[in-house]
Amino acid sequence: MQNVTIYSTPSCHFCHRAKDFFKEKNIAYTEYNVASDLERRKEMVQKSGQMGVPVILIGPELIVGFNKPKIAQLLGV
């Protein structure tokens, strides 16, 4: 199983949808709240080049936004 990381904020609807999808598919993930964690926010901007959330890392692949088909493909679910 690949490492899954999501950079999110509590008020982000698409972040909630992504996390619900991971839970539904029993995918373990690490979550960083970039609304309160400034270091992780900087890290997210360096990796993605922008401030929008969610930013999802699946192994080496970076996805900006909740692209369910792409996420499912990368996870093989």
N, CA, C, O and CB atoms as a CASP TS submission, in Angstrom:
PFRMAT TS
TARGET T0000
AUTHOR 0000-0000-0000
METHOD Language model
MODEL 1
PARENT N/A
ATOM      1  N   MET     1       0.851  -1.194   0.000  1.00  0.00           N
ATOM      2  CA  MET     1       0.000   0.000   0.000  1.00  0.00           C
ATOM      3  C   MET     1       0.888   1.246   0.000  1.00  0.00           C
ATOM      4  O   MET     1       1.869   1.323   0.739  1.00  0.00           O
ATOM      5  CB  MET     1      -0.964   0.005   1.236  1.00  0.00           C
ATOM      6  N   GLN     2       0.534   2.199  -0.825  1.00  0.00           N
ATOM      7  CA  GLN     2       1.293   3.444  -0.913  1.00  0.00           C
ATOM      8  C   GLN     2       0.945   4.369   0.246  1.00  0.00           C
ATOM      9  O   GLN     2      -0.156   4.312   0.793  1.00  0.00           O
ATOM     10  CB  GLN     2       1.023   4.145  -2.250  1.00  0.00           C
ATOM     11  N   ASN     3       1.900   5.225   0.614  1.00  0.00           N
ATOM     12  CA  ASN     3       1.628   6.243   1.623  1.00  0.00           C
ATOM     13  C   ASN     3       0.678   7.274   1.036  1.00  0.00           C
ATOM     14  O   ASN     3       0.851   7.724  -0.097  1.00  0.00           O
ATOM     15  CB  ASN     3       2.942   6.914   2.112  1.00  0.00           C
ATOM     16  N   VAL     4      -0.336   7.646   1.826  1.00  0.00           N
ATOM     17  CA  VAL     4      -1.313   8.641   1.404  1.00  0.00           C
ATOM     18  C   VAL     4      -1.282   9.783   2.409  1.00  0.00           C
ATOM     19  O   VAL     4      -1.388   9.567   3.616  1.00  0.00           O
ATOM     20  CB  VAL     4      -2.750   8.025   1.289  1.00  0.00           C
ATOM     21  N   THR     5      -1.136  10.998   1.896  1.00  0.00           N
ATOM     22  CA  THR     5      -1.118  12.195   2.731  1.00  0.00           C
ATOM     23  C   THR     5      -2.111  13.184   2.152  1.00  0.00           C
ATOM     24  O   THR     5      -2.184  13.363   0.937  1.00  0.00           O
ATOM     25  CB  THR     5       0.314  12.817   2.815  1.00  0.00           C
ATOM     26  N   ILE     6      -2.883  13.833   3.031  1.00  0.00           N
ATOM     27  CA  ILE     6      -3.804  14.880   2.588  1.00  0.00           C
ATOM     28  C   ILE     6      -3.544  16.145   3.393  1.00  0.00           C
ATOM     29  O   ILE     6      -3.518  16.125   4.624  1.00  0.00           O
ATOM     30  CB  ILE     6      -5.284  14.427   2.739  1.00  0.00           C
ATOM     31  N   TYR     7      -3.353  17.236   2.678  1.00  0.00           N
ATOM     32  CA  TYR     7      -3.258  18.560   3.278  1.00  0.00           C
ATOM     33  C   TYR     7      -4.657  19.150   3.159  1.00  0.00           C
ATOM     34  O   TYR     7      -5.211  19.238   2.063  1.00  0.00           O
ATOM     35  CB  TYR     7      -2.149  19.477   2.571  1.00  0.00           C
ATOM     36  N   SER     8      -5.226  19.554   4.294  1.00  0.00           N
ATOM     37  CA  SER     8      -6.630  19.965   4.279  1.00  0.00           C
ATOM     38  C   SER     8      -6.879  21.095   5.269  1.00  0.00           C
ATOM     39  O   SER     8      -5.987  21.510   6.010  1.00  0.00           O
ATOM     40  CB  SER     8      -7.541  18.774   4.599  1.00  0.00           C
ATOM     41  N   THR     9      -8.123  21.581   5.259  1.00  0.00           N
ATOM     42  CA  THR     9      -8.609  22.522   6.269  1.00  0.00           C
ATOM     43  C   THR     9      -9.963  22.011   6.758  1.00  0.00           C
ATOM     44  O   THR     9     -10.654  21.292   6.036  1.00  0.00           O
ATOM     45  CB  THR     9      -8.722  23.992   5.692  1.00  0.00           C
ATOM     46  N   PRO    10     -10.344  22.383   7.985  1.00  0.00           N
ATOM     47  CA  PRO    10     -11.614  21.890   8.528  1.00  0.00           C
ATOM     48  C   PRO    10     -12.845  22.320   7.730  1.00  0.00           C
ATOM     49  O   PRO    10     -13.852  21.612   7.729  1.00  0.00           O
ATOM     50  CB  PRO    10     -11.763  22.357   9.938  1.00  0.00           C
ATOM     51  N   SER    11     -12.779  23.471   7.051  1.00  0.00           N
ATOM     52  CA  SER    11     -13.958  23.980   6.344  1.00  0.00           C
ATOM     53  C   SER    11     -14.017  23.562   4.877  1.00  0.00           C
ATOM     54  O   SER    11     -14.914  23.993   4.153  1.00  0.00           O
ATOM     55  CB  SER    11     -13.987  25.480   6.432  1.00  0.00           C
ATOM     56  N   CYS    12     -13.089  22.741   4.432  1.00  0.00           N
ATOM     57  CA  CYS    12     -13.001  22.356   3.018  1.00  0.00           C
ATOM     58  C   CYS    12     -13.910  21.162   2.719  1.00  0.00           C
ATOM     59  O   CYS    12     -13.663  20.054   3.194  1.00  0.00           O
ATOM     60  CB  CYS    12     -11.543  22.019   2.642  1.00  0.00           C
ATOM     61  N   HIS    13     -14.957  21.395   1.933  1.00  0.00           N
ATOM     62  CA  HIS    13     -15.921  20.351   1.576  1.00  0.00           C
ATOM     63  C   HIS    13     -15.252  19.204   0.815  1.00  0.00           C
ATOM     64  O   HIS    13     -15.515  18.035   1.096  1.00  0.00           O
ATOM     65  CB  HIS    13     -17.056  20.944   0.734  1.00  0.00           C
ATOM     66  N   PHE    14     -14.396  19.534  -0.138  1.00  0.00           N
ATOM     67  CA  PHE    14     -13.744  18.486  -0.929  1.00  0.00           C
ATOM     68  C   PHE    14     -12.726  17.697  -0.110  1.00  0.00           C
ATOM     69  O   PHE    14     -12.466  16.529  -0.399  1.00  0.00           O
ATOM     70  CB  PHE    14     -13.059  19.098  -2.143  1.00  0.00           C
ATOM     71  N   CYS    15     -12.150  18.333   0.912  1.00  0.00           N
ATOM     72  CA  CYS    15     -11.260  17.609   1.834  1.00  0.00           C
ATOM     73  C   CYS    15     -12.059  16.540   2.573  1.00  0.00           C
ATOM     74  O   CYS    15     -11.605  15.404   2.708  1.00  0.00           O
ATOM     75  CB  CYS    15     -10.585  18.588   2.850  1.00  0.00           C
ATOM     76  N   HIS    16     -13.245  16.903   3.048  1.00  0.00           N
ATOM     77  CA  HIS    16     -14.111  15.944   3.747  1.00  0.00           C
ATOM     78  C   HIS    16     -14.509  14.799   2.817  1.00  0.00           C
ATOM     79  O   HIS    16     -14.535  13.640   3.232  1.00  0.00           O
ATOM     80  CB  HIS    16     -15.375  16.649   4.292  1.00  0.00           C
ATOM     81  N   ARG    17     -14.814  15.117   1.575  1.00  0.00           N
ATOM     82  CA  ARG    17     -15.184  14.067   0.614  1.00  0.00           C
ATOM     83  C   ARG    17     -14.021  13.113   0.368  1.00  0.00           C
ATOM     84  O   ARG    17     -14.214  11.900   0.289  1.00  0.00           O
ATOM     85  CB  ARG    17     -15.640  14.692  -0.717  1.00  0.00           C
ATOM     86  N   ALA    18     -12.816  13.660   0.246  1.00  0.00           N
ATOM     87  CA  ALA    18     -11.636  12.813   0.036  1.00  0.00           C
ATOM     88  C   ALA    18     -11.406  11.904   1.239  1.00  0.00           C
ATOM     89  O   ALA    18     -11.157  10.710   1.074  1.00  0.00           O
ATOM     90  CB  ALA    18     -10.384  13.680  -0.222  1.00  0.00           C
ATOM     91  N   LYS    19     -11.488  12.459   2.445  1.00  0.00           N
ATOM     92  CA  LYS    19     -11.271  11.651   3.656  1.00  0.00           C
ATOM     93  C   LYS    19     -12.361  10.595   3.808  1.00  0.00           C
ATOM     94  O   LYS    19     -12.080   9.474   4.232  1.00  0.00           O
ATOM     95  CB  LYS    19     -11.233  12.552   4.908  1.00  0.00           C
ATOM     96  N   ASP    20     -13.596  10.939   3.469  1.00  0.00           N
ATOM     97  CA  ASP    20     -14.683   9.947   3.507  1.00  0.00           C
ATOM     98  C   ASP    20     -14.409   8.814   2.516  1.00  0.00           C
ATOM     99  O   ASP    20     -14.656   7.646   2.820  1.00  0.00           O
ATOM    100  CB  ASP    20     -16.047  10.617   3.187  1.00  0.00           C
ATOM    101  N   PHE    21     -13.904   9.158   1.341  1.00  0.00           N
ATOM    102  CA  PHE    21     -13.562   8.146   0.337  1.00  0.00           C
ATOM    103  C   PHE    21     -12.472   7.216   0.870  1.00  0.00           C
ATOM    104  O   PHE    21     -12.573   5.997   0.729  1.00  0.00           O
ATOM    105  CB  PHE    21     -13.099   8.817  -0.978  1.00  0.00           C
ATOM    106  N   PHE    22     -11.441   7.783   1.475  1.00  0.00           N
ATOM    107  CA  PHE    22     -10.369   6.956   2.042  1.00  0.00           C
ATOM    108  C   PHE    22     -10.918   6.017   3.110  1.00  0.00           C
ATOM    109  O   PHE    22     -10.560   4.840   3.151  1.00  0.00           O
ATOM    110  CB  PHE    22      -9.258   7.843   2.638  1.00  0.00           C
ATOM    111  N   LYS    23     -11.785   6.538   3.970  1.00  0.00           N
ATOM    112  CA  LYS    23     -12.363   5.702   5.037  1.00  0.00           C
ATOM    113  C   LYS    23     -13.231   4.591   4.446  1.00  0.00           C
ATOM    114  O   LYS    23     -13.166   3.444   4.887  1.00  0.00           O
ATOM    115  CB  LYS    23     -13.201   6.567   6.011  1.00  0.00           C
ATOM    116  N   GLU    24     -14.035   4.937   3.454  1.00  0.00           N
ATOM    117  CA  GLU    24     -14.921   3.966   2.796  1.00  0.00           C
ATOM    118  C   GLU    24     -14.120   2.815   2.173  1.00  0.00           C
ATOM    119  O   GLU    24     -14.564   1.667   2.173  1.00  0.00           O
ATOM    120  CB  GLU    24     -15.769   4.665   1.713  1.00  0.00           C
ATOM    121  N   LYS    25     -12.947   3.136   1.649  1.00  0.00           N
ATOM    122  CA  LYS    25     -12.099   2.140   0.983  1.00  0.00           C
ATOM    123  C   LYS    25     -11.042   1.551   1.926  1.00  0.00           C
ATOM    124  O   LYS    25     -10.166   0.800   1.496  1.00  0.00           O
ATOM    125  CB  LYS    25     -11.412   2.768  -0.227  1.00  0.00           C
ATOM    126  N   ASN    26     -11.135   1.901   3.221  1.00  0.00           N
ATOM    127  CA  ASN    26     -10.169   1.419   4.226  1.00  0.00           C
ATOM    128  C   ASN    26      -8.729   1.761   3.860  1.00  0.00           C
ATOM    129  O   ASN    26      -7.829   0.929   3.975  1.00  0.00           O
ATOM    130  CB  ASN    26     -10.301  -0.089   4.397  1.00  0.00           C
ATOM    131  N   ILE    27      -8.528   3.002   3.418  1.00  0.00           N
ATOM    132  CA  ILE    27      -7.199   3.494   3.063  1.00  0.00           C
ATOM    133  C   ILE    27      -6.678   4.327   4.234  1.00  0.00           C
ATOM    134  O   ILE    27      -7.286   5.329   4.611  1.00  0.00           O
ATOM    135  CB  ILE    27      -7.234   4.337   1.732  1.00  0.00           C
ATOM    136  N   ALA    28      -5.561   3.910   4.798  1.00  0.00           N
ATOM    137  CA  ALA    28      -4.932   4.688   5.869  1.00  0.00           C
ATOM    138  C   ALA    28      -4.300   5.936   5.254  1.00  0.00           C
ATOM    139  O   ALA    28      -3.730   5.879   4.164  1.00  0.00           O
ATOM    140  CB  ALA    28      -3.858   3.835   6.638  1.00  0.00           C
ATOM    141  N   TYR    29      -4.406   7.056   5.956  1.00  0.00           N
ATOM    142  CA  TYR    29      -3.827   8.295   5.449  1.00  0.00           C
ATOM    143  C   TYR    29      -3.329   9.157   6.599  1.00  0.00           C
ATOM    144  O   TYR    29      -3.760   9.012   7.743  1.00  0.00           O
ATOM    145  CB  TYR    29      -4.853   9.067   4.609  1.00  0.00           C
ATOM    146  N   THR    30      -2.418  10.049   6.270  1.00  0.00           N
ATOM    147  CA  THR    30      -1.930  11.054   7.208  1.00  0.00           C
ATOM    148  C   THR    30      -2.550  12.373   6.798  1.00  0.00           C
ATOM    149  O   THR    30      -2.546  12.734   5.622  1.00  0.00           O
ATOM    150  CB  THR    30      -0.356  11.136   7.223  1.00  0.00           C
ATOM    151  N   GLU    31      -3.085  13.089   7.775  1.00  0.00           N
ATOM    152  CA  GLU    31      -3.739  14.367   7.491  1.00  0.00           C
ATOM    153  C   GLU    31      -2.983  15.504   8.152  1.00  0.00           C
ATOM    154  O   GLU    31      -2.577  15.406   9.310  1.00  0.00           O
ATOM    155  CB  GLU    31      -5.199  14.351   7.969  1.00  0.00           C
ATOM    156  N   TYR    32      -2.798  16.579   7.406  1.00  0.00           N
ATOM    157  CA  TYR    32      -2.207  17.799   7.943  1.00  0.00           C
ATOM    158  C   TYR    32      -3.208  18.935   7.767  1.00  0.00           C
ATOM    159  O   TYR    32      -3.660  19.208   6.655  1.00  0.00           O
ATOM    160  CB  TYR    32      -0.849  18.129   7.241  1.00  0.00           C
ATOM    161  N   ASN    33      -3.553  19.599   8.878  1.00  0.00           N
ATOM    162  CA  ASN    33      -4.468  20.732   8.863  1.00  0.00           C
ATOM    163  C   ASN    33      -3.648  21.990   8.590  1.00  0.00           C
ATOM    164  O   ASN    33      -3.004  22.525   9.493  1.00  0.00           O
ATOM    165  CB  ASN    33      -5.262  20.848  10.215  1.00  0.00           C
ATOM    166  N   VAL    34      -3.674  22.453   7.355  1.00  0.00           N
ATOM    167  CA  VAL    34      -2.855  23.601   6.977  1.00  0.00           C
ATOM    168  C   VAL    34      -3.464  24.933   7.412  1.00  0.00           C
ATOM    169  O   VAL    34      -2.854  25.984   7.213  1.00  0.00           O
ATOM    170  CB  VAL    34      -2.646  23.607   5.485  1.00  0.00           C
ATOM    171  N   ALA    35      -4.658  24.901   8.002  1.00  0.00           N
ATOM    172  CA  ALA    35      -5.227  26.117   8.575  1.00  0.00           C
ATOM    173  C   ALA    35      -4.507  26.472   9.873  1.00  0.00           C
ATOM    174  O   ALA    35      -4.398  27.647  10.223  1.00  0.00           O
ATOM    175  CB  ALA    35      -6.742  25.945   8.827  1.00  0.00           C
ATOM    176  N   SER    36      -4.017  25.462  10.585  1.00  0.00           N
ATOM    177  CA  SER    36      -3.370  25.714  11.876  1.00  0.00           C
ATOM    178  C   SER    36      -1.886  25.352  11.904  1.00  0.00           C
ATOM    179  O   SER    36      -1.173  25.791  12.807  1.00  0.00           O
ATOM    180  CB  SER    36      -4.080  24.948  12.949  1.00  0.00           C
ATOM    181  N   ASP    37      -1.406  24.573  10.953  1.00  0.00           N
ATOM    182  CA  ASP    37      -0.012  24.129  10.934  1.00  0.00           C
ATOM    183  C   ASP    37       0.737  24.872   9.821  1.00  0.00           C
ATOM    184  O   ASP    37       0.703  24.475   8.657  1.00  0.00           O
ATOM    185  CB  ASP    37       0.078  22.579  10.727  1.00  0.00           C
ATOM    186  N   LEU    38       1.414  25.961  10.210  1.00  0.00           N
ATOM    187  CA  LEU    38       2.059  26.821   9.221  1.00  0.00           C
ATOM    188  C   LEU    38       3.217  26.132   8.500  1.00  0.00           C
ATOM    189  O   LEU    38       3.442  26.382   7.316  1.00  0.00           O
ATOM    190  CB  LEU    38       2.557  28.079   9.889  1.00  0.00           C
ATOM    191  N   GLU    39       3.950  25.273   9.196  1.00  0.00           N
ATOM    192  CA  GLU    39       5.050  24.549   8.552  1.00  0.00           C
ATOM    193  C   GLU    39       4.522  23.626   7.455  1.00  0.00           C
ATOM    194  O   GLU    39       5.086  23.555   6.363  1.00  0.00           O
ATOM    195  CB  GLU    39       5.843  23.736   9.595  1.00  0.00           C
ATOM    196  N   ARG    40       3.435  22.922   7.760  1.00  0.00           N
ATOM    197  CA  ARG    40       2.841  22.027   6.749  1.00  0.00           C
ATOM    198  C   ARG    40       2.230  22.822   5.604  1.00  0.00           C
ATOM    199  O   ARG    40       2.227  22.364   4.462  1.00  0.00           O
ATOM    200  CB  ARG    40       1.769  21.124   7.388  1.00  0.00           C
ATOM    201  N   ARG    41       1.706  24.022   5.906  1.00  0.00           N
ATOM    202  CA  ARG    41       1.166  24.877   4.841  1.00  0.00           C
ATOM    203  C   ARG    41       2.287  25.258   3.872  1.00  0.00           C
ATOM    204  O   ARG    41       2.110  25.195   2.655  1.00  0.00           O
ATOM    205  CB  ARG    41       0.499  26.157   5.440  1.00  0.00           C
ATOM    206  N   LYS    42       3.439  25.653   4.416  1.00  0.00           N
ATOM    207  CA  LYS    42       4.588  25.992   3.568  1.00  0.00           C
ATOM    208  C   LYS    42       5.023  24.789   2.736  1.00  0.00           C
ATOM    209  O   LYS    42       5.321  24.914   1.548  1.00  0.00           O
ATOM    210  CB  LYS    42       5.765  26.493   4.428  1.00  0.00           C
ATOM    211  N   GLU    43       5.053  23.634   3.374  1.00  0.00           N
ATOM    212  CA  GLU    43       5.423  22.393   2.686  1.00  0.00           C
ATOM    213  C   GLU    43       4.464  22.114   1.530  1.00  0.00           C
ATOM    214  O   GLU    43       4.890  21.751   0.434  1.00  0.00           O
ATOM    215  CB  GLU    43       5.428  21.204   3.674  1.00  0.00           C
ATOM    216  N   MET    44       3.162  22.288   1.785  1.00  0.00           N
ATOM    217  CA  MET    44       2.147  22.052   0.761  1.00  0.00           C
ATOM    218  C   MET    44       2.343  22.995  -0.427  1.00  0.00           C
ATOM    219  O   MET    44       2.272  22.569  -1.580  1.00  0.00           O
ATOM    220  CB  MET    44       0.738  22.227   1.352  1.00  0.00           C
ATOM    221  N   VAL    45       2.590  24.277  -0.146  1.00  0.00           N
ATOM    222  CA  VAL    45       2.780  25.261  -1.214  1.00  0.00           C
ATOM    223  C   VAL    45       4.041  24.942  -2.014  1.00  0.00           C
ATOM    224  O   VAL    45       4.048  25.074  -3.238  1.00  0.00           O
ATOM    225  CB  VAL    45       2.863  26.689  -0.629  1.00  0.00           C
ATOM    226  N   GLN    46       5.106  24.524  -1.333  1.00  0.00           N
ATOM    227  CA  GLN    46       6.333  24.158  -2.045  1.00  0.00           C
ATOM    228  C   GLN    46       6.094  22.970  -2.972  1.00  0.00           C
ATOM    229  O   GLN    46       6.612  22.941  -4.088  1.00  0.00           O
ATOM    230  CB  GLN    46       7.455  23.829  -1.046  1.00  0.00           C
ATOM    231  N   LYS    47       5.318  21.998  -2.521  1.00  0.00           N
ATOM    232  CA  LYS    47       5.068  20.801  -3.328  1.00  0.00           C
ATOM    233  C   LYS    47       4.091  21.055  -4.468  1.00  0.00           C
ATOM    234  O   LYS    47       4.283  20.568  -5.582  1.00  0.00           O
ATOM    235  CB  LYS    47       4.540  19.689  -2.450  1.00  0.00           C
ATOM    236  N   SER    48       3.028  21.833  -4.178  1.00  0.00           N
ATOM    237  CA  SER    48       1.952  21.988  -5.165  1.00  0.00           C
ATOM    238  C   SER    48       2.027  23.287  -5.957  1.00  0.00           C
ATOM    239  O   SER    48       1.467  23.382  -7.049  1.00  0.00           O
ATOM    240  CB  SER    48       0.625  21.915  -4.476  1.00  0.00           C
ATOM    241  N   GLY    49       2.716  24.288  -5.412  1.00  0.00           N
ATOM    242  CA  GLY    49       2.798  25.576  -6.089  1.00  0.00           C
ATOM    243  C   GLY    49       1.572  26.444  -5.909  1.00  0.00           C
ATOM    244  O   GLY    49       1.436  27.462  -6.588  1.00  0.00           O
ATOM    245  N   GLN    50       0.675  26.067  -5.010  1.00  0.00           N
ATOM    246  CA  GLN    50      -0.535  26.870  -4.789  1.00  0.00           C
ATOM    247  C   GLN    50      -1.098  26.636  -3.389  1.00  0.00           C
ATOM    248  O   GLN    50      -0.612  25.780  -2.649  1.00  0.00           O
ATOM    249  CB  GLN    50      -1.603  26.538  -5.849  1.00  0.00           C
ATOM    250  N   MET    51      -2.131  27.410  -3.032  1.00  0.00           N
ATOM    251  CA  MET    51      -2.689  27.375  -1.678  1.00  0.00           C
ATOM    252  C   MET    51      -3.997  26.601  -1.573  1.00  0.00           C
ATOM    253  O   MET    51      -4.511  26.439  -0.466  1.00  0.00           O
ATOM    254  CB  MET    51      -2.907  28.770  -1.191  1.00  0.00           C
ATOM    255  N   GLY    52      -4.554  26.121  -2.674  1.00  0.00           N
ATOM    256  CA  GLY    52      -5.841  25.431  -2.622  1.00  0.00           C
ATOM    257  C   GLY    52      -5.737  24.061  -1.976  1.00  0.00           C
ATOM    258  O   GLY    52      -4.708  23.392  -2.072  1.00  0.00           O
ATOM    259  N   VAL    53      -6.806  23.653  -1.322  1.00  0.00           N
ATOM    260  CA  VAL    53      -6.883  22.318  -0.716  1.00  0.00           C
ATOM    261  C   VAL    53      -8.101  21.589  -1.274  1.00  0.00           C
ATOM    262  O   VAL    53      -9.031  22.245  -1.743  1.00  0.00           O
ATOM    263  CB  VAL    53      -6.959  22.409   0.844  1.00  0.00           C
ATOM    264  N   PRO    54      -8.131  20.283  -1.241  1.00  0.00           N
ATOM    265  CA  PRO    54      -7.091  19.413  -0.713  1.00  0.00           C
ATOM    266  C   PRO    54      -5.932  19.246  -1.688  1.00  0.00           C
ATOM    267  O   PRO    54      -6.086  19.337  -2.906  1.00  0.00           O
ATOM    268  CB  PRO    54      -7.674  18.062  -0.371  1.00  0.00           C
ATOM    269  N   VAL    55      -4.769  18.998  -1.102  1.00  0.00           N
ATOM    270  CA  VAL    55      -3.613  18.517  -1.853  1.00  0.00           C
ATOM    271  C   VAL    55      -3.362  17.116  -1.323  1.00  0.00           C
ATOM    272  O   VAL    55      -3.188  16.918  -0.120  1.00  0.00           O
ATOM    273  CB  VAL    55      -2.331  19.469  -1.693  1.00  0.00           C
ATOM    274  N   ILE    56      -3.344  16.156  -2.217  1.00  0.00           N
ATOM    275  CA  ILE    56      -3.237  14.748  -1.831  1.00  0.00           C
ATOM    276  C   ILE    56      -1.987  14.158  -2.477  1.00  0.00           C
ATOM    277  O   ILE    56      -1.755  14.308  -3.677  1.00  0.00           O
ATOM    278  CB  ILE    56      -4.516  13.945  -2.253  1.00  0.00           C
ATOM    279  N   LEU    57      -1.195  13.490  -1.657  1.00  0.00           N
ATOM    280  CA  LEU    57      -0.031  12.757  -2.146  1.00  0.00           C
ATOM    281  C   LEU    57      -0.312  11.274  -2.011  1.00  0.00           C
ATOM    282  O   LEU    57      -0.659  10.791  -0.933  1.00  0.00           O
ATOM    283  CB  LEU    57       1.262  13.154  -1.371  1.00  0.00           C
ATOM    284  N   ILE    58      -0.160  10.561  -3.107  1.00  0.00           N
ATOM    285  CA  ILE    58      -0.275   9.099  -3.095  1.00  0.00           C
ATOM    286  C   ILE    58       1.050   8.592  -3.637  1.00  0.00           C
ATOM    287  O   ILE    58       1.303   8.638  -4.841  1.00  0.00           O
ATOM    288  CB  ILE    58      -1.522   8.570  -3.958  1.00  0.00           C
ATOM    289  N   GLY    59       1.896   8.107  -2.731  1.00  0.00           N
ATOM    290  CA  GLY    59       3.267   7.794  -3.123  1.00  0.00           C
ATOM    291  C   GLY    59       3.906   9.072  -3.638  1.00  0.00           C
ATOM    292  O   GLY    59       3.850  10.100  -2.963  1.00  0.00           O
ATOM    293  N   PRO    60       4.513   9.033  -4.822  1.00  0.00           N
ATOM    294  CA  PRO    60       5.136  10.239  -5.376  1.00  0.00           C
ATOM    295  C   PRO    60       4.168  11.135  -6.160  1.00  0.00           C
ATOM    296  O   PRO    60       4.538  12.234  -6.573  1.00  0.00           O
ATOM    297  CB  PRO    60       6.275   9.843  -6.272  1.00  0.00           C
ATOM    298  N   GLU    61       2.936  10.670  -6.365  1.00  0.00           N
ATOM    299  CA  GLU    61       1.967  11.407  -7.192  1.00  0.00           C
ATOM    300  C   GLU    61       1.246  12.475  -6.374  1.00  0.00           C
ATOM    301  O   GLU    61       0.772  12.208  -5.270  1.00  0.00           O
ATOM    302  CB  GLU    61       0.942  10.440  -7.810  1.00  0.00           C
ATOM    303  N   LEU    62       1.168  13.685  -6.926  1.00  0.00           N
ATOM    304  CA  LEU    62       0.491  14.801  -6.274  1.00  0.00           C
ATOM    305  C   LEU    62      -0.806  15.103  -7.018  1.00  0.00           C
ATOM    306  O   LEU    62      -0.819  15.221  -8.243  1.00  0.00           O
ATOM    307  CB  LEU    62       1.406  16.059  -6.225  1.00  0.00           C
ATOM    308  N   ILE    63      -1.888  15.227  -6.266  1.00  0.00           N
ATOM    309  CA  ILE    63      -3.196  15.553  -6.840  1.00  0.00           C
ATOM    310  C   ILE    63      -3.718  16.790  -6.123  1.00  0.00           C
ATOM    311  O   ILE    63      -3.769  16.824  -4.894  1.00  0.00           O
ATOM    312  CB  ILE    63      -4.207  14.349  -6.710  1.00  0.00           C
ATOM    313  N   VAL    64      -4.105  17.802  -6.885  1.00  0.00           N
ATOM    314  CA  VAL    64      -4.714  18.995  -6.312  1.00  0.00           C
ATOM    315  C   VAL    64      -6.206  18.881  -6.535  1.00  0.00           C
ATOM    316  O   VAL    64      -6.660  18.746  -7.671  1.00  0.00           O
ATOM    317  CB  VAL    64      -4.137  20.312  -6.943  1.00  0.00           C
ATOM    318  N   GLY    65      -6.974  18.933  -5.451  1.00  0.00           N
ATOM    319  CA  GLY    65      -8.419  18.775  -5.529  1.00  0.00           C
ATOM    320  C   GLY    65      -8.818  17.327  -5.307  1.00  0.00           C
ATOM    321  O   GLY    65      -7.966  16.448  -5.178  1.00  0.00           O
ATOM    322  N   PHE    66     -10.112  17.089  -5.263  1.00  0.00           N
ATOM    323  CA  PHE    66     -10.624  15.734  -5.062  1.00  0.00           C
ATOM    324  C   PHE    66     -10.978  15.140  -6.415  1.00  0.00           C
ATOM    325  O   PHE    66     -12.115  15.247  -6.874  1.00  0.00           O
ATOM    326  CB  PHE    66     -11.861  15.730  -4.115  1.00  0.00           C
ATOM    327  N   ASN    67      -9.996  14.516  -7.048  1.00  0.00           N
ATOM    328  CA  ASN    67     -10.168  13.865  -8.348  1.00  0.00           C
ATOM    329  C   ASN    67     -10.365  12.375  -8.067  1.00  0.00           C
ATOM    330  O   ASN    67      -9.415  11.593  -8.096  1.00  0.00           O
ATOM    331  CB  ASN    67      -8.922  14.123  -9.313  1.00  0.00           C
ATOM    332  N   LYS    68     -11.611  11.999  -7.794  1.00  0.00           N
ATOM    333  CA  LYS    68     -11.914  10.631  -7.367  1.00  0.00           C
ATOM    334  C   LYS    68     -11.424   9.561  -8.345  1.00  0.00           C
ATOM    335  O   LYS    68     -10.816   8.588  -7.899  1.00  0.00           O
ATOM    336  CB  LYS    68     -13.397  10.482  -7.176  1.00  0.00           C
ATOM    337  N   PRO    69     -11.659   9.693  -9.661  1.00  0.00           N
ATOM    338  CA  PRO    69     -11.172   8.652 -10.580  1.00  0.00           C
ATOM    339  C   PRO    69      -9.649   8.492 -10.541  1.00  0.00           C
ATOM    340  O   PRO    69      -9.140   7.372 -10.560  1.00  0.00           O
ATOM    341  CB  PRO    69     -11.610   8.974 -12.000  1.00  0.00           C
ATOM    342  N   LYS    70      -8.934   9.601 -10.489  1.00  0.00           N
ATOM    343  CA  LYS    70      -7.467   9.551 -10.450  1.00  0.00           C
ATOM    344  C   LYS    70      -6.990   8.917  -9.141  1.00  0.00           C
ATOM    345  O   LYS    70      -6.070   8.098  -9.146  1.00  0.00           O
ATOM    346  CB  LYS    70      -6.867  10.973 -10.607  1.00  0.00           C
ATOM    347  N   ILE    71      -7.614   9.295  -8.022  1.00  0.00           N
ATOM    348  CA  ILE    71      -7.252   8.738  -6.714  1.00  0.00           C
ATOM    349  C   ILE    71      -7.513   7.232  -6.705  1.00  0.00           C
ATOM    350  O   ILE    71      -6.667   6.456  -6.262  1.00  0.00           O
ATOM    351  CB  ILE    71      -8.048   9.436  -5.574  1.00  0.00           C
ATOM    352  N   ALA    72      -8.678   6.825  -7.192  1.00  0.00           N
ATOM    353  CA  ALA    72      -9.025   5.401  -7.226  1.00  0.00           C
ATOM    354  C   ALA    72      -8.038   4.629  -8.094  1.00  0.00           C
ATOM    355  O   ALA    72      -7.624   3.525  -7.740  1.00  0.00           O
ATOM    356  CB  ALA    72     -10.462   5.205  -7.752  1.00  0.00           C
ATOM    357  N   GLN    73      -7.663   5.210  -9.227  1.00  0.00           N
ATOM    358  CA  GLN    73      -6.703   4.557 -10.123  1.00  0.00           C
ATOM    359  C   GLN    73      -5.360   4.376  -9.424  1.00  0.00           C
ATOM    360  O   GLN    73      -4.779   3.291  -9.469  1.00  0.00           O
ATOM    361  CB  GLN    73      -6.523   5.378 -11.419  1.00  0.00           C
ATOM    362  N   LEU    74      -4.864   5.425  -8.780  1.00  0.00           N
ATOM    363  CA  LEU    74      -3.559   5.350  -8.119  1.00  0.00           C
ATOM    364  C   LEU    74      -3.567   4.367  -6.952  1.00  0.00           C
ATOM    365  O   LEU    74      -2.556   3.729  -6.660  1.00  0.00           O
ATOM    366  CB  LEU    74      -3.141   6.728  -7.628  1.00  0.00           C
ATOM    367  N   LEU    75      -4.723   4.252  -6.285  1.00  0.00           N
ATOM    368  CA  LEU    75      -4.827   3.343  -5.139  1.00  0.00           C
ATOM    369  C   LEU    75      -5.233   1.930  -5.547  1.00  0.00           C
ATOM    370  O   LEU    75      -5.137   0.997  -4.750  1.00  0.00           O
ATOM    371  CB  LEU    75      -5.826   3.887  -4.140  1.00  0.00           C
ATOM    372  N   GLY    76      -5.685   1.778  -6.784  1.00  0.00           N
ATOM    373  CA  GLY    76      -6.123   0.462  -7.245  1.00  0.00           C
ATOM    374  C   GLY    76      -7.406  -0.012  -6.590  1.00  0.00           C
ATOM    375  O   GLY    76      -7.578  -1.201  -6.323  1.00  0.00           O
ATOM    376  N   VAL    77      -8.313   0.936  -6.332  1.00  0.00           N
ATOM    377  CA  VAL    77      -9.605   0.580  -5.704  1.00  0.00           C
ATOM    378  C   VAL    77     -10.773   0.922  -6.615  1.00  0.00           C
ATOM    379  O   VAL    77     -11.927   0.692  -6.252  1.00  0.00           O
ATOM    380  CB  VAL    77      -9.770   1.307  -4.356  1.00  0.00           C
TER
END
